[in-house]
């Protein structure tokens, strides 16, 4: 079985369509009604100005936090890809007629553990082992469903907890940018009492402090938006992985458990199985 949820794969083409559609219409309208808006003066945006925009104490700190978070997300992405390998191990039979008895649970549990030991641990094998262990003890398929659900919730909680550092870094990026904003505004306001400088020099230095303030915020917010986008993608892939594991357990394990409980059809025209047909003409049903 391969993961069934491919929604994340289908969202990328929609993003590209939105970018080309909105970007093309916006570029056409601005070029027609406001010509010259896309031209940048080389005097204002020279190499020195770009370096001041992109390099600074706050910007460098944001780059460090952003890179740290990306490395963590890359490791989690690699782990998700590794976990999907468990679906190709054929841990359970795909034959719909195959039945699993309570006495087979322990043997099947050891078989799954041996198969997943080489490249494991796997979330899928962990769910299957937990389910088989519960089935071997309680011999009830209803308890197996509860065990799979509880173990899946534990796995998701661990995934959420492992994202705490990335969530903190995503929150810290705007905060670092605001620190740069406060530093720039403080430097600009501190010049209010300096009356010895000429007006031209005063305005130039005050403007440079304001550039620092807004440059830090611009870089920090841009990195925060990118990081939240990557974070959302990885979280969705992890949730889809757990959902695929639960679906695998329901299709290939729970549906094949034989706990000895027979079910009757809701259609009254259907006859009950022979083992449940009672002979009401026998002596034990006659009145005494």
C-alpha positions in Angstrom: 0.0 0.0 0.0 1.2 3.5 -0.9 0.1 6.7 0.9 -3.3 7.6 -0.5 -3.4 11.4 0.3 -1.9 13.3 -2.5 -3.5 16.7 -1.8 -0.2 18.4 -1.0 1.1 17.3 -4.4 -1.9 18.8 -6.2 -1.6 22.2 -4.4 1.7 23.2 -6.1 0.2 23.5 -9.6 -2.6 25.6 -8.2 0.0 27.9 -6.6 1.9 28.3 -9.9 -1.4 29.1 -11.8 -2.3 31.7 -9.2 1.2 33.3 -9.5 1.1 33.5 -13.3 -2.5 34.6 -13.4 -2.3 37.4 -10.8 1.2 38.4 -11.7 0.4 38.6 -15.4 -2.7 40.7 -14.9 -1.0 43.0 -12.3 2.0 43.5 -14.5 -0.1 44.3 -17.5 -2.3 46.8 -15.7 0.6 48.6 -14.0 2.6 48.8 -17.2 -0.3 50.2 -19.1 -1.7 52.7 -16.5 1.5 53.5 -14.5 4.5 53.2 -16.8 7.9 53.3 -15.2 6.7 51.7 -11.9 9.0 48.7 -12.5 12.1 50.8 -13.1 14.5 51.2 -10.2 17.0 54.0 -10.0 20.6 52.8 -9.8 21.4 55.7 -7.6 19.0 54.6 -4.9 19.4 50.8 -5.1 23.2 50.5 -5.6 25.3 47.8 -4.1 25.9 49.7 -0.9 22.2 50.2 -0.3 21.4 46.5 -0.9 24.1 45.5 1.5 22.6 47.7 4.2 19.2 46.2 3.4 20.3 42.6 3.6 23.2 42.7 6.0 23.0 43.9 9.6 23.1 42.5 13.1 19.3 41.8 13.2 19.3 40.5 9.6 22.2 38.1 10.2 20.4 36.9 13.4 17.3 36.2 11.3 19.3 34.3 8.8 20.7 32.1 11.5 17.3 31.4 13.0 15.8 30.8 9.5 18.6 28.4 8.5 18.4 26.5 11.8 14.6 26.0 11.3 15.1 24.9 7.7 17.6 22.2 8.7 15.2 20.9 11.3 12.4 20.8 8.7 14.6 19.1 6.2 15.4 16.4 8.8 11.7 15.9 9.4 11.0 15.7 5.7 13.7 13.1 5.3 12.1 11.1 8.2 8.7 11.3 6.6 10.1 9.9 3.4 11.8 7.1 5.4 8.6 6.3 7.2 6.8 5.8 3.9 9.1 2.9 3.1 7.2 0.8 5.6 4.2 0.6 3.2 6.4 -1.4 0.8 7.5 -4.0 3.3 4.3 -6.1 3.0 3.9 -6.4 6.7 0.5 -7.9 6.4 -1.3 -9.9 3.7 -3.3 -8.0 1.2 -5.6 -11.0 0.5 -9.1 -10.0 1.5 -10.0 -13.5 2.4 -7.2 -13.9 4.9 -8.3 -14.0 8.5 -6.3 -13.4 11.7 -7.1 -15.4 14.8 -6.2 -14.3 18.3 -3.7 -17.2 18.6 -1.9 -15.8 15.5 -1.4 -12.4 16.9 1.8 -13.0 18.8 3.5 -14.8 15.9 2.5 -12.1 13.5 3.6 -9.4 15.9 7.1 -10.9 16.0 7.2 -11.2 12.2 6.4 -7.5 11.8 9.1 -6.6 14.4 11.7 -8.7 12.5 10.8 -7.1 9.1 11.0 -3.6 10.4 14.1 -4.0 12.5 16.5 -3.4 9.6 15.4 0.1 8.6 13.1 0.9 11.5 11.6 2.0 13.7 8.5 2.7 11.7 5.2 4.3 12.8 3.3 1.8 10.8 4.9 -1.2 12.4 4.5 0.4 15.8 0.7 0.7 15.3 0.4 -2.8 14.0 2.4 -4.3 16.9 0.3 -2.4 19.4 -2.9 -3.5 17.7 -1.8 -7.2 17.5 -0.7 -7.1 21.2 -4.2 -5.8 22.2 -5.9 -8.4 20.0 -3.9 -11.2 21.5 -4.8 -10.1 25.1 -8.5 -9.0 24.7 -9.4 -11.0 21.6 -11.7 -8.2 20.6 -11.6 -6.2 17.4 -13.3 -3.2 19.0 -10.4 -2.9 21.4 -8.0 -3.1 18.5 -9.6 -0.1 16.9 -9.3 1.9 20.2 -5.7 0.9 20.5 -4.9 2.1 17.0 -6.6 5.4 17.6 -4.9 6.0 21.0 -1.4 5.1 19.6 -2.0 7.4 16.6 -2.9 10.2 18.9 0.3 9.6 20.8 2.3 9.7 17.6 0.7 13.0 16.5 1.3 14.5 20.0 5.0 13.6 19.7 5.2 15.2 16.2 3.6 18.4 17.5 6.1 18.5 20.4 9.0 18.0 18.1 8.0 21.1 16.2 8.3 23.3 19.3 11.7 24.6 18.3 10.6 25.5 14.8 7.5 27.2 16.1 9.7 29.3 18.5 12.0 30.2 15.6 9.1 31.2 13.4 7.8 33.4 16.2 11.3 34.9 17.0 11.9 36.2 13.4 9.3 39.0 13.6 10.5 39.8 17.2 14.1 40.1 16.0 12.9 42.4 13.2 11.0 44.6 15.7 14.2 44.9 17.8 16.0 46.3 14.7 13.0 48.6 14.2 13.3 49.9 17.8 17.0 50.3 17.4 16.6 52.3 14.2 13.8 54.5 15.6 15.8 55.1 18.8 18.8 56.2 16.8 16.7 58.6 14.8 14.9 60.1 17.8 18.2 60.5 19.7 19.2 63.1 17.1 16.4 65.4 18.1 18.6 67.4 20.5 21.5 67.6 18.1 21.2 71.2 16.7 24.9 71.6 15.8 24.7 69.8 12.5 23.6 71.3 9.2 20.0 70.5 8.1 21.2 68.4 5.2 23.6 66.3 7.3 20.9 66.0 10.0 18.3 64.7 7.5 20.7 62.3 5.9 21.8 60.7 9.2 18.2 60.5 10.5 17.0 58.9 7.3 19.8 56.3 7.6 18.5 55.3 11.0 15.0 55.0 9.6 16.3 52.8 6.8 17.8 50.5 9.5 14.5 50.3 11.3 12.4 49.3 8.3 15.0 47.1 6.6 15.2 44.9 9.6 11.4 44.5 9.7 11.2 43.8 6.0 13.8 41.0 6.0 12.4 39.5 9.2 8.8 39.4 8.1 9.8 38.0 4.6 11.7 35.2 6.2 8.9 34.5 8.7 6.4 34.1 5.9 8.7 31.6 4.1 9.3 29.6 7.2 5.6 29.4 8.1 5.0 28.1 4.6 7.5 25.3 4.9 6.4 24.5 8.4 2.8 24.1 7.2 3.9 21.7 4.4 5.9 19.5 6.7 3.1 19.4 9.4 0.6 18.4 6.7 2.9 15.6 5.4 3.3 14.3 9.0 -0.4 14.3 9.6 -1.0 12.5 6.3 1.6 9.9 7.2 -0.3 9.1 10.4 -3.6 9.0 8.6 -2.2 6.6 6.0 -0.9 4.3 8.7 -4.3 4.3 10.4 -6.0 3.5 7.1 -3.5 0.7 6.5 -4.4 -0.8 9.9 -8.1 -0.6 9.2 -7.9 -2.1 5.7 -5.3 -4.8 6.3 -5.6 -5.7 10.0 -8.9 -4.7 11.7 -11.0 -5.8 8.8 -9.4 -9.3 8.9 -9.6 -10.0 12.6 -11.6 -13.0 13.6 -12.7 -12.6 17.2 -15.5 -15.2 16.9 -18.3 -12.6 16.9 -20.8 -13.4 14.1 -22.9 -10.6 12.7 -26.4 -11.0 11.2 -27.6 -9.2 8.1 -30.1 -6.4 8.5 -32.2 -7.8 5.7 -34.9 -10.0 7.3 -35.0 -12.2 4.2 -31.5 -13.3 4.8 -31.2 -16.5 6.7 -28.9 -16.7 9.8 -25.9 -19.0 9.6 -26.5 -22.7 10.4 -24.6 -22.4 13.7 -27.2 -19.8 14.8 -30.4 -21.6 13.6 -32.4 -22.9 16.6 -34.8 -25.8 16.4 -37.9 -24.6 18.4 -39.6 -28.0 17.9 -37.1 -29.7 20.2 -38.2 -31.0 23.6 -36.4 -28.3 25.6 -38.6 -25.6 24.1 -41.9 -27.3 24.8 -44.0 -26.2 27.8 -43.5 -28.2 30.9 
